Amino acid sequence: MTIQVVALIGFLVLIGWLISNTAQNLSDLGKEPSFRFLSEPAGYDINQRLIDYNNQHSHFRAAIAGILNTLLVAALGCIAATVLGVLIGVLRLSKNWLVSRLMAIYVEIFRNVPVLLWIVFIMAILIESLPHPKEFRGDPPNSSMWLFDSLAFSNQGVFIPRIVPASYFWVLVLVVICSTLGIRYLRKRAARIQEQTGQRPKTLLASLGLVVVPFGLAFLAVSAVTTQRQQAYIAGGGVTGLIPCRPLRKRRALSLIATLVVTRPR
């Protein structure tokens, strides 16, 4: 009990010293401890954001944007960790010796090494090995994008195409809806046959065909009638202020039906 009291007193003394030291440093700089800075312009950009934000917005709005990004990453991380953890746990119990041992090694490595070390290690590799966003500028640029110039991996993030509804976007939406209805019909038909015969027909390949074939045909058809203005819009980067992309070749499917706009890093 005495040790706990001494530890509590020491902790309170440390907190008091930190507060006093902070107040003294702020006084030496001619600043007062307040939160008025939250209403001042931030002066910096946030690339990934869920709300409207620019460098003229306040520090408070920047903090809200950062909190929302944190919540998004946390939610996606929980989902990905759950799926990956269940999958690896099941594979570790596999009767296949090789799969079981590989999953055991994976679990032991990631469980016994602190997460902070993994974060520092991976970030160090990414920062040192990946190019700076400025490397994607120029003609020709020093670094090239991947997957038909639609993905850019930099040391400040991964930049991917974003969906922008255009003139023919409704065609893709209609195809997706029809494919979904077709898949539901196949499943109901398979269930009805199973009730009658006791055997359920396979619907996986037919379902994939209902998704891939109509969507691919619609993709090519709409790409063929994409206007020159829309193609120039995409080839120019899609939005004023973005780094111009290299011209597209012969209405390649990369034009993404004037729907996906290739955005290069700022």
N, C-alpha and C positions, 0 to 999 in steps of 0.2 A: 504493500500500500504506500509506503514511504517513497519507493522508487517512482511510482506513478505520480505522486504529488510533485516530486522534484522535476520529473519530466514535463509535467504540465506547466510548472513555473518557468522552466527553461524555454518552453515553446512560446509562452506569452511574452517573455522578455525578448525573444527573437522577433516576434511579430511587431512588438513595440519599437524595436530598433529599426526594422525595415521601414515602418511608417515614418518614423522621425527622420531617417536618412533620406527617404524619398521627398519629404516636405522640404528639407534643407537644400537638396539639390535643385528642386523646382524654384525655391526662393533665390538661389544663386543665379539661376538663369532668367530671373525676372518673370516667372510664370507662377500662376496660382493653381492649386489642385482643384480642377473643376471638369465638368463634362461638356463645356461649351464648344469644345473642338468638334463634337459630333455633328454640329450644324454647319461646319465649315466645308468648303469644297474639298473632296478627297484628293483630286489631282492625279489619280492613277486609274488604269483600266483593269477590268476583270474579264478575261476572255470567255470563260464558261459561266453563264448566269441564267437564272430562271425568271428574273424580273428585269424590267427595263432599267438600265444603268449606264452611265457614262462618267468620265472623269470630272464632270462639273457637279455631279450629285454629291451629297454630303457623306461624311464618314459613317453616319448612322445607316444610310441606305447601303453603303458598301458592306457594313457589318451584316446587315440583313441578307444581302446577296451571298456573302460567305457562309452564313449559317444555313441558308437553304441548300447551298452546294454541299455542305457537310452532311446535312440530313439525307440528301439524294444519294451521295456516295455510301453513307452508312446503310441505307435501305437496300441499295443494290448489292452492297457487300454482304449483308445478312442473307439475302436470297441466294447469291452465288455460293457463299460458304455452306449454306444448308444443302444445296443440291450437290456440290462437290464433296462435302463431308459424307453424305449418305452414300453417294456413288463409290467413293474410295473405301468406306467402311464395308460395303457389300463385297467389293472386289477383294478386299483383304481376307474375307472368309471364303473366297473361291477355292475350289478343289484343284484348280490349276496351280501347280507349284510356282511357276515363273510369275504369274500375275499376283499371287498372294505375297511372294517375297518382294516384288517391286513396290507394291502398295505398302508393305510393312516398312521398307526403307524410306519411302516418301513420308509416312506418318512420323517415324522416328526423327527424321531430319527436321521437319517443320515443327514438331512438337517440342523438341529439346533445344532448339535455337530460339532465343527471344525475338519477338516480332520486331522490336525496335532495330535490332541488328539487320534483319532482313530488309527493312525499309531503307536504312542507311546504305546497305550494300547494293540494293537494286537501284536506288536513286543515283548513287555514285557511278554505276555502270551506264545508266541512261544518259546522265549529264555529260559524261566523257565520250560516249560512243555516238550519240545521235547529234545531228547538225542543229545549228541555231536557225530559227525561222527566217533570218535574213538570207540564209544560204539558198532559199527557194526563190529569191528575187533575181531579176536580170534575165537577159536573153542571149545565150542560154544560161540557166541557173546553175549554181555550183552543185546543188543537190537535186535529185529527181524524185518525183512522187511515185507511189506504187499503184498497182492495179489500174492501169490505163489513166494515170495521172489523177486519180480520185482520192488517194490517201497520202497524207503527209505525216511522217513520224519525226518529231523534233524533240529537243531537250526541254521544251516548255509545254508539250502536250501532243496529242494525236488529233489531227484535223481531218474530218470526214465530210462527205457531201451532206447537204441538208435538203429536205424536201420543201419545194416551193410549188404550190398548186398553180398550174398554168392552163392554157386553153384546152388541152386535151386530157387533163388530169381525171376528168369524170369518166373517161373510157376505162382507165385502169381500175377505178373504184367499182364500176359496173362489172368488170371482168372478175374482180375479187368476190363480189357479192354472188355472182352467178356460180363461181367455182365453189363457194361455201355451201350454197344450196344444193349443188350437185353432189358434194361429198356427204351431206346430210341424207340425201336420197339414197346414196349407195349404202350407207350404214343401216338405214331403216330396212332396205331391201335385204341386206345380209342377215339382219336380225329376224326378218320374217321367214327367210329360207331356213335359218337355224331352227326356228320353232317347228317348221313343217318336216324337215328331214333329219334334224339333229346335228347337222354339219354346217359350219359357218364358212361361206366362201371368203377368200382373201380379197381385201379391198385396198391394201396399201399401195400397190402399183397404180391401180385405177385412180385413187385419190391424188397421188403425186402427178399423174398425167393430167387430171382436171385442173391442177394448179399451174404446173409448169407450161404445158402446151398452150392453153388460151392466153396466159399472161405473156409468154414469149411472142406469140403471133401479134397480140395487141401492141406489144412493145415495138416490134419491128414495123408494124403498119403505121403507128402514130409517128415513129421516128422518120418514116419516109415522107410524111406530109408536114413535118415541122417547118415552120416558116424560117426564112433566112434571118429575120429579125430576132426570133427566139434563139436561133443558133448563135448569132453574134452576141446576144445577151449572155449566153452560157460561156462562150469562148472568151468573153471579156471579163469573166469573173463573177457575173451575176449581180453584183451589188457595187455601187460606186464606192471607191476607196479600197476595194480588195485588190490583191496582187493579180494582174492579168495572167490568165492561164495560156498555155500554148494553143494555137489554133487547132481545132478538131479536124479530123481527116474524114472527108466524104460522108458526112452525116452518120458517123459511126454510132453504134448503140450507146457509146459513152455520152452522147448528147442527153441521154436519159429522158427523152421525150419532153425536153424543156421543163422537166419536173425536178430533177436533181441538179443543184447548182454546185459546181466544184468550188469550194472556198479554200484558198490557200492561206497559210498563217500570215498574220500581220507582220 
